[in-house]
Structure formats: structure tokens, C-alpha cells
């Protein structure tokens, strides 16, 4: 299989000869082998592991989506980190990616308040 990890503005990783991919979803761990049927699944922040030859590699991923079509597996996420130490990657997921989600929720809440205030003032202005 070919594994491709995409970030919003770049290709993070592209590997040929992948024999197995394992990711984390809301339903638990999800494994892909070369002859598995095509599928799409949302991803939670967590660890993606893949085997290329005799080597197992790990990536820390933010939430995103995985699409398998034929021999190609494409993962699209907002943030990704590569590393050999599984413990450090797990810590990075917990500290960085989950922290970003909280910051984004706060930013979205503030934007919603600003938009609500704008609409309210616009309606008042229009009514005069």
C-alpha cells in the first residue's frame, strides 16, 4: 500500500510498500491491510502506526479523516508529529493536540459572540 499523510498546506509523509496501518477512531483502534475493502473513517487525536518492510513507525495525529481507495491510504489531519518513542508521542498528543482543541473551542465561542452582537446591532440599525 501507499500511505500519504496530508496537512493543510503540505504533504507530511509519503511512504510506499506499507503492509499494515493502525489508527485510532472514536470506536477504538482500526487496522488496515492491503486487501481490505475501500473505506472512510474519522480519526481522533492519537497514534498512527504503520509497517514498512520490517520497521514499525509511529505518528502522532490530530483529528482528521482517513480514506482508503485501492492500494492508497490517505490521511488528512491538521497537525502531525513523527517519532520513534511511543511514550513521547502519546504525551505530545495529550499536551499539544488536545490543548489546541480547547483553544479552538474558546476562539469559536468568542467569534459566535462577536457575530451575535454584530447581527443584533445590524437589526437595530436597520429598524430605525
Buried (B, 14 or more C-beta within 10 A) or exposed (E): BEBBBBBEEEEBBEBEEBEBBBBBEEEEEBEBEEEEEEEEBEBBBBBBBBBBEEEEBBBBBBBBEBBBEEEEBBBBBBBBBEBEEEEEBBEBBEEBBEEBBEEEEEEEEEEEEEEEEEEEEEEEEEEE
